[in-house]
């Protein structure tokens, strides 16, 4: 079995179990990305649902899947508490000394301790968080600051990685927490791949749409620059033609160059290269096409020229970028197997891709 990074998930009567389950879903996504990239040799997350005494809770979301990764815990995640006020939080923490001791021991052992929202009280109660920083909702900051004056409140930050303490103020910050856990467990490359899956990326969205279909310039976008950019986005793979671009934007080439330089700080050709590299990044991440094929799909007939441009705008060669960021395993780990049981005149179904 691959090496696993196991996360313990303590659940109390007042715990927000849904948020813990949401984190588990993101850990499952990390496992899926790792499997797509590395196949059976991929490292993976495991998780273990427990009660306040550390006893296993089997009837929880994806409990069997998480338990398949055996071994000691490497991290704890304590979810928020459903409480009406701060005194109630204090009472719940005081009523669960075993969980406070478990978290304190985790700090002493160097395990990652992750808290969401009001669960920060559990982490702080053991006295191991002095001079650390914590992310909290604004409405808890006053009471928490009175209880633990030696802990810095990270105002305006929904997620803080002050390892070994990782804290999130709101459920929306669980994605950065899952990415940070992935980086902590398995390194920057897999964390970057998970971030590409979990976090919105407007540039990738535009590049993907442009790669799949032609787009027309919306009538509501009436500025010279907006028309020119939309025209370039719809024709990323076509040769650069400044005169045609200026005509599409209803202006002169000289005026168009001025608009680009004043507003964006670069030329239309630079912008086209950026768009092409954005599309190339997507294709390198999610397809098995060769680098020359990707170059052609992005408007570069010369693969060598494409490599030079990609290196300039992305900071690494296309092959190196694919090795670091690809969401698919290399081609040699996949094989195409024909469907059996076909009869004459039967329409063929798509082949099955199976990882070796």
Buried (B, 14 or more C-beta within 10 A) or exposed (E): EBEBBBBBBBBBEBBBBEBBBBBBEBBBBBBBBBBBBBBEEBBBBBBBBBBBEBEEBEEBBBBEBBBEBEEEBBBBBBBBBBBEEBEBBBEBBEEBEEBBEBBBEBBEEEBBBBBBBBBBBBBBBBEBBEEBBBBBBEEBBEBBBEBBEEBBBBEEBBBBBBEBBBBBBBBEBBBBBBBBBBBBBBEEBBBBBBBBBBEEBEBBEBBBEBBEEEBEBEEEEEEBBBBBBBBBBBBBEEEBEBEBBBBBBEBEBEEBBEBBEEEBEEBBBBBBBBBBBBBBBBBBBBBBBEBBEBBBBBBBEEBEEBBEBBBEBBEEBBEBBBBBBBBBBEEEBBEEEEEEEEEEEEEEEEEEEEEE
